Amino acid sequence: MSVCEKLETCPFYKGKLVVENDLAEVLKAKYCLCNKENCARYKVLNELGPDYVDNLLFPHMMSKAYLIIAENKK
């Protein structure tokens, strides 16, 4: 488990995406600060690149991440 190296550039972590404050803090603690490998945004970023990370994709949405990857993987 490790802290995400993308914290400073991640719109979710920087609070630029619309999400309830309490939920955002829970997700940041669970994914950004200790478990980046299970973050949906991190997964899509690593598999496809930044252009595929949707602003409606949140860290806990791994099924959506797999769908985005499957639809765009060449």
Summary of the structure (lengths in Angstrom):
residues: 74
radius of gyration: 11.5
end to end distance: 29.0
largest distance: 37.5
contacts: 195
relative contact order: 0.18
helix: 55%
strand: 0%
